[in-house]
Amino acid sequence: MEHVVATATERSEVAVATAAGDRSIAPGPSKAVAEPDRRRSSDQSPNSRQSRRRNFSTTSSHPQDRDSFMNSSFTSFVGIDVAKLTLDLCVLPDQKTGTFDNDPKGRKQLLRQLPQPGTCLVVLEATGGYQRMIVADLLEANHRVAVVNPRQVRDFARALGILAKTDRIDAEVIARFGQQANPRTLPKTPEKQDELKQLVTRRRQLIDLRTAESNRLEATTLKSIRKSLKQHVALLDKQIKSIEKEIADLIDADDTWNDKNQILRSVPGVGPITVASLIADLPELGLLNRNEIAALAGLAPYNRDSGAWRGRRSIWGGRAPVRKVLYMAAVSARMHNPVIKKFSDRLAEDGKPFKVQITACMRKLLVILNTMVKNETSWNPNPQGN
């Protein structure tokens, strides 16, 4: 049910404080290391305005998915706090607010309260899937939409001194975050892309369930419980195989995905699950340069320096599902891929810890895959420049 739309001055909540001088306040590191050499840093964000000119698609916002320049084309900034049953709206600078049901009727009512498409930036938090339908409706209505990490918004609120937390306050903080941080907007996601992503996500969930049940089976001695666990594991195995067949059929039915699949599968250590995950969770593959794609996946080491002190570089942020599949691919590539094996051996000889070795191998493997897709070339064990 739609509630009365009111101005922020009519609310009883604590008003959101204005950032000093309207400066952008956005948490997180802003520079990625361009090369393994810790002394050098990248000046280009994978989400800068220059990078955005490329026509690539994305699925979510991350610490790297942020621009440092304001978009003067936006005259309004909209924050939507998404819950399972409700949607809270705040439009700045009009200070218009409202609460709507998170159902088809409520979403239509919310859309009618928004400024003209193209004139406003609509920002929402990633809420585990509850935002998917309203995001689809907004994109279908040609609105510019950004889905951001809730942690970033919470850190932004704390930086402004906003400790209270209600849905209405959150909606206004989200709008302020969009106004100050100017996160990257999403293009319309093709229906098949969303379908593939859901299938890959479901397979990952089933794998986690099977692992948990298998661990319980090893720790259980009671015969009846072991029987139940074995039956459940067998059922999960069957469902996983069914999902994997759906994924393979979906990729084979799309010429672009099928071509990308053939290119990526030619690399030793890269299997069908890795390819499906990269297509679903990293559609930018082949459309960014090596530094940008590494930062987007969360494999670019960040500086941790202060004055004369030089801290250890570490990766941070990015897309966790991509890193998970690249981890397993890198483990396999260290044994079967001559380029990655030679690279890993050199790091081991230099005394690098295993975590540093495997992370560097993941990044190198990703850079190789990105270059291959960009150049539309299959695996070459002796590529120029590697």
N, C-alpha and C positions, 0 to 999 in steps of 0.2 A: 504494500500500500504506500502510495506517495504521500510524503509529509509536506507541509507548507514550506516553500522556498523562502528563506529569510536572509537578511544581511548579517554579517559577522558581529556587528555592534549590538544586535538583539540577542546574542547568545550569552549564556551565563558562564561559559568556560573562560579560562584564562586566555587573553589575547596573545597571539604569537608575536614575539618580539622581532623587530626588524634587524637584520644583520648590519653590523657597522659599515656605514658607507655603501650599503648594498653590494658588498664584495661577495664574490663567489666563495662559498665555504663548502668544500667537498673533501671527504676523507679519503685516505688511501694514497699510495705512491703514484707519482705522475710520470716517471721516466723508467723505461725498460732498458736493460743492458742489451746493446746491439750485437755484441760478439761474446764468446766465452771469456775474453779478456775482461777482467773485473774493472779495469781502469776506464773502460769506454762505456758510454751510455747512449741510448737512442733518443733523438729529439722528436721523433714522429710517433704519435699515438696511432694505433690501428683504428681509432675512431675519430680522428680529426676530420675537419671539414674537407681536407684534401682527399683523405681516404674515403669519405662518404660519397664522393663523386662517382666512385665505382658502383656499378649496379649489382651488388651482392646482397643476399638475404641473410638474415640473422634470426635467432630465436629468443634471445634474452639479453639483458644488460648485466654487466659485471663491473668490477672496479676499473677495468680498462675501457669499458664502453661508455666513455664520458668525454665531452668536448670542453675545451677551455675557453671557447668564445661563444658569446651569446648570439642567438639567431634573431636578428632584428625583424624577421618576417612575422614572428609571433606577437600578437597584441594581447593575448590572454594565455593564462596558464591554469590548467585544470588538474586537480588532484582527486583521485577516486580511491577511497579506502574500501577494499573488497573483503567481505565476509561471506560465509556460506549462505546466509539468508538475506543479507542487506548490502546495499551500495551507498556509501556516504560521499557526497559531492561537495567540492569547493572550487569556485572559479575566481581567479585573481586577474586583474585588480578590482573586479566588481564586488568581491566579497560575497558572492551569491552561494548559498549552501542548500543542501537538501538531502533527504534520505529516501531511498527507493528499494523496493524488493528486488532481490537478485533472481528474477525470473523474466521470461520474454516480455511480459507487460511492463514490468518495472524498468527493464533496460530501454524499452522504447520511450518511456516517460523521461528517463535520464537524458537520452539523446536529444530530446526536444529542448532541454535546458542549456545545451551547449552552444557556444558561438559557432559561426560559420566554419565549415571544414577548411583547413588550410591556414586559418588565422589564429589557431590555438594549439598549444602543445598539451596533450593529455598524458598524464603520468599515473601509473599504477604500480603497486608492488607485486612481485611474484608470490603467489599464495598457494602453491602446491596444486594448481589446476583450477581453482575457483574463479580465477580471472580470465580463463580461456574464452568463455562465451562473450563476455563484454568486450574483450579485445577484438574478437572476430567481428562483432557488431560495429565497433568503432572504425575498424579498418574498412569494412564494407561501406561505411558512410563517408569514406575518404578523409577521416581525421588522421592527424599525425600523432602516433602513439609511442610511448616508451614504457617498457616494463623493467623496473629497477630492483636491485637487491634490497630487501627490507633492512638489512644491517646498515647499509649506507644511509638510509632515511633516518634510522634511529640514531646513528652517530651524528647526523646533521642536526637533529632535534636537540640532542645534548649540547652540541656546540652553540646552539642558540639559547641554551638555558631553559629549554622546555622539558620539564620532567613529568608533567601530567600526561596521561595517555587515555584518550577516548577515541571513538571512531571519528567524531567530528574534528577533534584536534588533529588526528592523524591525517585526515583528508587535506586539511590546510597545510600541514607540514609537508605533505607530498607535493602539493602545488608549489610551495615555496622552494622545495628542493629542485623541481623542474625549472623554476625561474632562475635559480642561482647556478645550479650545476649543468643545466642544459644537456641532459642525457641523449644518447643517440636514439633515433626513432626507428620503428620497425616497418619494413615493407609488407605488403600483403603476402601472407604465406600460402603457397599453393596447397590445394586440398591434399594432394598426394604426399607432400612434404610433412604435413601434420600427421597424416595417417602412418607414415613410416616412423616418425618420431614416437608415436604412441606404441607402435609394435615393438620398437627397440627398447623403450622404457619398460614395457610389460615383460619382455624377455629378461631384462635385468632384474626385475622384481621376482620372477619365478626362480632365477638362479640363486638369489639370496635366500628364498624360502627353502630350496632344495639343500643348500649348504647348511642351513640351520637344522633341518630335519636329519641330515646325515650326521651332524655332530651329536645330536641327541641319540641317534641310533648307536653310536659308538659308546655312549655313556650309560646305556640302558641294558639291564640284564633280564627284566621281567618279560617272559615270552609273549604275552598278549600285547604289551606295548611295542615290542620289537616288530611284531606282525603289523600293527597299525602304522608304524613309522615306515616300514618297507613298502606297504601299499601306497602311502602318501608320496613317497619318493618316486615310485613307479608312475603314479599319476602325474607328478610334476615333470618327469622325464618325457612323458607323452605330450604334455601341453607345450613344453619347450620346443620339441621337434615340430609341432604344428605351427607355432609362432615363427620358427626359423624358416619353414616352408613358405609362409605368407610373406615374410620379408624378402626371400629370394625371388618369389614370383613378382612382387611389386617392383623390385629393382630391374628384373629382366624385362618388364613391360614398358619401362621408360628408356628411350634410346640414350638420353644424356646420362642417366644413372648407370646404364649398362656399359657405356663407353668408359665412364670413370671407374666402374668396377673392374673392367679388364685391365686398365692401367695400374690400378692400385694392387690388384692381386698378383701382378707380375713381380712384385717386390718380395724377396725371401723374408719370411717372418710375418707377413701381413695376410691374415685369413679373412674369410667371408664376414665374420662378426665384426672385426675391426673395420672393414670397409663399410658395412651397413651403419655402424655407429658414427663413422666420420661423415657419411652422406647425410644422416639424420641430424646430428648434433653440431656439425661444423660445415655447413653449406658454403661458407666463405673459402673453403679450401681451393687453391688455384687462382684466387682473385686478389690475394694480398701478397705483400713481399714477405721475406723470411722473418724479419723482426716483428712485423705486425701479426702474422699467423701464430708465432710463438707466444706473443703477449696475449692474444685472444684465447689461446688454449691454456694460459696460465703456466707456461714453461719458460718465461723470460725472467732471469734473475734480476732482482731489484737492489739498488744501492741502499746501504744502511750506514751512512757516514755522518759524523758530527765533528766539526772542527778538524783537529789533527787525527781523531779516532777514525779508523776504518773497520767497519763491521763486516761480518760474513754476509755475502750475497745470498738471497733466498728467493724462491718462486713464491707467488702469492696471487690469489684470486683466479680468475679464468673459469673455464668450464670443466668441472670435476669429471663428468662422464667421459669426456674426451681423453683426459689424462688416464683414466682407469683402463681404457682399451689400449692406449698407447703404451702403458706400462707392460701389459702382457705381450704386446707386439714387440717391444724392445727386448724383453727377456728372451723371446724366441729368436729375434734378430741377432742378439749377441752370440748365439750358437750357430746360426745358419746363414746369416747375411755377412759376406766378406767385408763389406765397407764398415758396417756397424761393429763387427767383431774386432777389426783392426783399430778402430777408434776407441773402443772400450779397453782393449789391451794397452793402448798407449796411456789412457787415463790411469789404469791400474799400475803401470810402471812408474807413473808420476806420484804414486802414493795417494791417489784420491779415494775417499771412502766410497763404499758401494752405492749409497744413496746419490752421491754426486755423479758417479759413473752412470747409473741408470737414468737419472734425470737428463744428463747431457745426451745420452743415447736416444731418449724419447724426443728431445728437441731436434737432434740431427735427423732422426727418422721422419719427423713431421715436416721438416724443411725439405727433405728429399721428395716426400710425397707431394708437397705443395708445388714444387718446381715441376715435377712430372705432369701433374694435372694442368698446370698453367701452360706448359709447352706441348701437351698432348703427346707425350713420349712414354714408351714402356721402360722397364728397368734396364739400366746400363751399369754394370759393376765398376766401370771406369769413367764416370762422368767428369766433364771439365769443371774444375773449380772445387771438387770434393777431395 
